[in-house]
């Protein structure tokens, strides 16, 4: 595909790279010069809520959103927009039930909580699962803009992946958390600019927004009230609201990348405000990108570029639109590519930073402690963090080449988050909302949930996706339609039409249910196994108690409503004349603040 890049496009693109890299270099040589892990990984815990809110959005809703969501609305319709409701429903759950627990512990790694609640093996298992999740996701995050660069600049995907991955790795390695957060703000603006450039350009060519909406209606793209209870239906209100909530919570409630960002502010209330502010920013980008998909459909409503053979995968539709509709407008293709590219930078830099934190806190520090019999000094922790960020960057580049085989970038990314995020979310839920769950049961539940979710999420064969109709009735504006130019994979799918009933039922489930299934299997197996082991006297060491006699529960380990209920039960017990020393048989209802080992004072509860 011929390049549509001109001089001004390169000026815009290079300016974006220089500003992004400049922010990273500035924070590398300012302040404490990233010499401590608190500064490098947590930005000295003094960030304001605005950059954190934008970073929360940019960390995950990036190039995958810009390409994937627009393509979703182009080929499947607008049903996906209802997922924004789930973001609003899940935000208070993350802000008030999970986030307070992480703030009480003040640990850099979210998985340190699991060690305090269950034990070291649980922490290690969870951090390994998270590492797998983020490495796979980073691969897609780098592959997505490579699609755009190939379509708009004519650069081969392999070179694009190497270029993007290399710059991301350099930027992430030298820049600390402050650089990541402030660059995310700049890059978020470019992401919005790229989307609105597409919408405005399409609206100008269509003569307003009305014709775009009318064309979408005529093409059957306007669907939002699908309440079909069938879980094999790809997108419905139920799958998007319920599945969207679980996916959101697996990201914003317990995911290391987001928890680490939220802990860069000074206190819990600021973190909760940042999380609430993230919701409208996130939804605005999602809704705008959805409409951009309809705008692109208007442009190609009579000549679908995939059927015409001009692109190889549908995720290239938006970049192709930039070539066709903006190629003669100096600077706009450069702005679009800058938005896609910077979105990938923000995502990968966030992931590399958090993976470096997990590797340092969960792997390197325990090994150093065991080997040297002393903790790793904070001033010596920054360098290994940067080395790990660099190594993860190289791994990310390798996975990006594999990501080309994973299908649409949106569904692939949500599948990865679902199959790994659901079980991890359930593991934290077991710890924060139950007192009977133990390490052996929790690990059994996690491994079972991961196995089931990975099996269902990536098992083959699967029925082909059913897209809406596409027309090639009039391709005169785009060089005409040639039957021989239809992509081979598309022709093979058309020839191999089998009824869905021929496929294994679980492989037909909507990918939006993967997170829910992983959560339920992990939670039920984990809790059930814990009860069985407790009944058999094989529960192992209980970590929820503050004393060897297993009387005093550590309420810091539990979600605020659960902790309050524990304290209220103890208060009622004392008010009714109960003797605290005589309640060993009621250990689950005996609670004291974690700051003291003395017998509880009713007034202090």
N, C-alpha and C positions, 0 to 999 in steps of 0.2 A: 504494500500500500504506500502510495506516495506520501511524502512528508508535506504537511501543511504549515510547518513552522517557518516563520520569517524572522527577520532581524529583531523586531520588537518583541516577538514571542520569546526569543532567547534572552533578551534583556530582562523581561518580567521574570522568567524562570530562574535565571542566574541571580537576580536580586533576591528572590525568595530564599534560595540556597544560602546566600551570603548573610542575610538577616538571621536565618535559623542557626547557622553555624556561628555567627557572631555572638548571639545570645549565649550559646554553649561555651565559647571561648571566654566571654566576659566573666561568667560565673566560675569558670575554672581558675581564673587568676584574681578574683575579688574575694572579699570576706575572708573566710578561713582557708580558702583555696582547696576546698574539698578534702582536707586532711583527716577529718573524723567521719565516722559512719553516720553520726547524727546529722551532720551537714550534708554529706553526699547522698544519703538515702532518705532523710526526713526533713531536709531543708531547715534545720535548726528549730523545727516546730513553731515557726513564727509567721506563716503565710496567711494572707487574707483570704476570705471565702471566694472572691470572684475568680481569681486564676485557678483555684482548686475546682470550682464548679465547671469551668470550661474544660479543665483537664480530665475530669470525670467523664465528660461527654466524649472528648477527643480520644481517650484511651481505647475505647472499643468501637464507637460509631465513627468509623473513619473511611478509608478508601472503599472498604467493603460496603458501607452504607451508601456512598455516592454512586457506586456502580450497581451494587446488588439491589437496593431498594427501588431505584429508578427502573431497573430491568424487571423487577417483580411486578410493578404496576403496568409495565409495558406488555408483558406476556401473560400475566395471570389476573390483572385487575386490581381494584383498590381495597379488597378485603383486608390486606395486611395492615392498613392504617389503624384498625381497631386494636392493634397491639399497644398503642399509646395509652389506652385505658389501663392496661396492666401495669405500666410504669407508675401511674399515679396511685394505684392500689398497693403496690409493693413498696413505695418509698417510705411510708410511715413504719412499715414492718422492719425494714432495714435500719431506719434511723432510731427507733425507740426500743426494739427488742434485741438487736444484735450489736449495734455500734457501741452502746454503753459498756458492754463486757470488754471489748478490745481496748477502750479508753481506760478502764480501771487497771488493766494489766500493763499498759504503756510499753508493750513489746514491739520491736521492729518487725518481726515475723508474726503473721497471724497464726501460724501453726504452733507457736510457742504456747498458745492457749491449750491446744490439744495435749501437749506434754503435761501441763499442769492439771488438766482434767482427767486424762487417761494414762499417759505414759509416753516414753520416748519412742516406742515402736509405732504408736499411732501418729505421732508427729512426723516421723520419717515417711510412713506410708502416704500420708496426705500430701506432704511437700513433693514427693516423687510424682504423685498423680497430677498435682498442679504444674510441675515442671513439664510433664508430657503434654498437658493441655495447652500451655502457653507456647511451647515450641511448635506444635501443630498450627496454632492460631497465627503465630508470627509468619509462618510460611505462606499462609493465605494472604496476610496483610501486605507482604512484599510482592506476591504474585499479582494481586489485584491492580496496583498501579502499573505493573509491567504490561498488562493488557492495554491500558490507556496510552502508555508511551509508544507501544508498537503501532496502535491505530492512528495516533496523531502525528508522531514524529517519524514513523517508518522504521524505528529502531527494533531490532530483533528482540524477542522476549528474553532470551538468555542474557544478552547484554544489558537489558533493562533490569533484570533481577540482580545481576552483579553490581550494576551502578547504584541501584536503590539500597541493596543490602550493604554495600561497602560504605556509603555515606551514612546510613543509619547507624552502623556499627561504630564508625569514627565519632559521630556526634554523641551517641549514647555513652561511649566510653569516657570521653573527656568531660561531659556535662553532668553535673549532679542533679538532684531533684529540683532545685530552684530553676536551673536551665530548662529542664523538662516542662515544668509547670508554666513558665512564662512563654516558652516557645509554643506550647499548646494553645495559649490564647491567640497568639499571632496566626498560627496555623488554622485555628477554628474560624477566624475571620476569612481566611482564604477559602476554606471549605464552603462557607455560606456564599462567598462571592462566586465560586465556580458554579454552584447550583442556580443562583439567581441569574447568572449570565446565560445559562441554558434556557431558563424560563422566559426571561425578557426577550432573548433573541427569537424564540419560538413564537412568543406573543406578537412581536412586531411582524413576523412573516405571516401569522394567521390573521392579523387584523384585530387582535384583542384576545382576552382570556375566554370569552364566550365560545368562539368556534372550537377551541381546544376541548372544552367541556362537552360540547355537542358531539364532536367526533368520537370522544371516549364513550359517550352514551350509545351512539350508533354502533360502535365496535364491540359493545358488550363489556366494556372495561369498568363500568360503575357498579360494583357489588360491595355491599358493606353489611347487609342484614342476613347473613347466612348463619342460621342457628341449627344447622344439621348436627344431630348428636353422634353421627357415625365417626368414630375416631380415625378411620382411614381417609376421611375427607381432608385434603391437604391443609386448608385454612378455613376455619370457622370462628365464630365469636368464642366458642368454648376453648378451642385449641390455642387461639391467640391470647385470650385473657388469662386462662389458667396456666397454659404452658409458658406464656410470656412472663407471668409473675414468677414462676420458678426459675426461669432463665435469668431474669433481672436480679432476683435475690441471690442466685448463685454467683452473680458478678458483683453486685453492689453491697451485699450483706457480709460475705465471707471471703471473697476473692482477694488475694494478697495485693494485687495491683491497685485495687480501689481502696482497700483498707489502709494501705500505706499512704495513699494520697490524702485520705481523710485525716490521718494522724499528723499531717504537716501543719495543721492549724493549732491554735493555742489551747483550745478546750473542747469539750463534748458539744456544747451548744453551738459553737461555730461550725463544727463538723456537720451537725444536723442541719444547720442553715444552708451549708454548701450542698448537701445532698438534696434538699428541697429545691434549691435554685437550679440544680442540674436538670430536674424534670422538665420545666418549660423549655430550656435550651435544647435538650435532647429531643423533645417532641416537635419543636419548631423545625429542627433539621430533618427529622423523619418525615413530617408532613410536607415540607418543601420539596424534599427529594422525591416523595411519592408523586407530587404534582408534576415534577420535571419528567417523570416517566410518561405521564399522559401527554405532556407537551411534545415529547419525542414521538409518541404514537401518532399524534396529529401529522407530524412531518413525514412519517413512513407508512401512513395508513393504507396507501395504495401500492406500496412496494417494500415489502419486508426485506431488510438487508441480508438476513441469514438465508432465506429462501432464494434470494437473488444470487447468493454466493459471494457477497462482498466481505463478509466477516466469517470467522470460524466458530465463534461461540457468542451467545447472546449478551454476555457481559461486556462485549465490545460495542454494543449499540450506542451508548451515550458518547464514547469517544468518537465514533464514526459520525454522529450528529455534529460534533464540534468541527470535524473536517468539512462536512457538507454545508453546514449553515454558518459557521464562523470563520472558515478558512480565509475569506477575503477581508476580514476585519482585523487589522494589525493589533497584536497584543492579547486578544481574547483567547485564542488557543493556548497561548503561554499562561494566561491566568487560570484556565481550566486545568492544565497539566500541573501547575503550581499547587492548586487546591488538592488534586488527587495525590500528588507527591508528598505534600506537607502533611496530609492526613496519614499517610503511611509512616512518615517520620515520627509523628506524635505517638502513634500506636506502638511502633517497634521500640522507640526509646523508652516508653513506659514499661513495656514488657521486659526489656533487657535490664532496666533498673530494678524491677521487682524480682526478677530471677536472680540477679546478683545478690539481692538482700536475702532471699531464701537460701541460696547456696552458702552464703557467709554464716547466717544465723543457725541454719539447720544442719549443715554438713561440716563446714570448716571449723567453726568455733568448738563444737563438741569434740572433733578429732584433735584439735590443738590442746584442749583441756585434758584429754585422756593421755596424750603423748607427753606434754610438758608438765602436767599436774598444776597448771595455773591458767587463768583466763587469758585470752588473746587481748593485748592492750588496744584500746580504741584507736590510738594514733597509728597502729600498724594494720588496721582493718581496711582502710580505704584502698590501698594498692591491690590486695587480692580481689576486692569487689570490682575494680576496674578490669582486672585480668579476666574475671569470669564474664563480665559484660561483653568483652571482646570475643571470647570463645563462643558465647551463646549467639553472638551476631553471625559468626561463621556457620554455626549449626542452622541458624535461621535461613541463610542463603541456600544451604543444601536442601532444606525442607521445601523451600519455595519452588524448586524444580519439580518436586513430587506433587505439589499442590495443583499443578496443571491437570492432573488426572482426577481431581475430586469434584468436578461438576461446577455448578453455579456457586459463586463465591459467598453469597448470602446464606444459602441453605447449608453449604459446607461449614461455614463458621458457626452457625447456630447449632448444627449437629455436633460439632466438637465441644461447644460449651455445654450442650445438653447432656451428652453421654458421660462427661467427666465432672461437670459442674453440679449436676443433680446429686450424685453420690457424695461429693464433698460437702454440699450444703446440708445433706441429711446427717453427715458425721458431726458437724457443728451443732445441729439441732438436737441430736442425741445428748451432746454434752451440756447444752445450755437449758434444756427443757425437761430432762429426766434426771433422777438421782440414782436409778438402778442400773443404768448402762455402764458397762465396764470395758476395759481395754480389749480383752479377748473377744467379747461380743461385737464391739465397735469395728475392729479390724476385719472380723468375719463378714460383717454387714457391708463394709466398704468394698472388699474384694468381690463379694457376690454381686453387689450393685454395679460395680465397674464392669464385671464380666458380662452381666445381662445387658447393660446399656450399650456396651461396645458391640456385642453380638447383634442386637436389634438395630443399632444405628448404622453399622457398616456391613451387615450380612448381605449376601447376594444369592440369587438374582432378585432385583426389585422391579416393580412395574414402571414403565417410562412415565414421566410427568405429562399430565394432560394440560396443554396450553390452550389459550383462546385462539380463535381463527386469525390467520394472517393473510393478507392479500398481496398479489403481484399483478394486479389487473393493469396497472399503469406505471411502468418503470422507465418511461421515456426520459424523464428528468435525470435519471441516474444511470443512463447508458443502456437501458433495455434489459430484458430478462432472458437468460439463456438456461434451458433445462439442464444442460450438461454442467453448469456451474454450481448446481445444488450440492452442498457439502455431503461427502460420502456417508458420514455418521448419521446425518439426517435421513438420507435415502434408506439406510439399513434399518433405522427405527420404523420408518413408514412400512417397510416390507415385513417386519416382524411384529405384527399386531396380535397380541394375545389378550384374552380377557383377564381382568385382575384376579378373578377367582382361581386362576392357575398358579398364583404366587402364594407363598407361605403367608399366613395372616399377619404375623408380627412384622414382616417386611413391608407390609402395605400401610402400616400405621403412619400418621402424619409425623414428620420430624419434630413438630412442636411438642409432642408428648414424650420425647426421649428423656428430657430433664425430669418430668414428673415420675415416669416409671423408675428411673435410676434412683430418685429420692425415696420413693415408696419401698422399693426392694431393699435398699440400704437401711432405712429406718426400721422396717418391720423385722428383717433378718437380724439386724444389730441388736434391737431391743429384745426380741424373742430369745436369741442366743444368750444374751446377758442374763435374762431371767432363768433360763435353763441352767446356766453355769452357777448362778447364785444358789439355785435349789440343790444342785449337786455338790455344793461347797467348793467349787473350783473357780470362783470369780476372780481370784488373784488379789493384788493390792488395791485397796480403795483409795483414790486420790482426792476425794471430795471432803475428807475430814482433816481437821487441823491438829488432831491429837491421836496418839496410838490407841487410846481406848475407844475411838470411833464414836465420840459423842458430839463434837462440835463441827457443824458443816461450814465450809468456806463459801459464803454466799456470793463472793466476787466471781465465782465460776458460773453463775446462773443468770439467765435473762432477768431484767428488773421485775416483771410481774411474778415470776417464780420465786425470786429472792424475797419479795415483799410477803408473799403467801407463807413462806417458811417462817419469817419473823413474826407474822401475826399469829401463826399456830403456837409458836413458843410463848408469845405474850399471853395468849388465852390460857395456856397450860399453867403458867405461873400464877395468873390471876385466880385460877380455880384451886389454888393451894398446892400445886404440884411442886415436888422437890426435884431440882435439876439433876442432883446426883443419883436419883433413882429412876432415871429415864433412859437407861442404856438400851432397853428394848424398844425405844421409840426414837432411834437415832435420826430417822428421816425428818422428824418434826422438831429436832433440836438445832437451833441456829444461833450463832453469835457473829458479830462483825469480825472480819478477818484481821483486824488490827490489834486484837487482844486475845490472850489465852485465858484471861480471868473468867470467873463465872459471870454470866450475863446480868447486866443491870437492866431492868424492864424499861427504864426511861431512856436508855441508849439505843433501843431497838427501833 
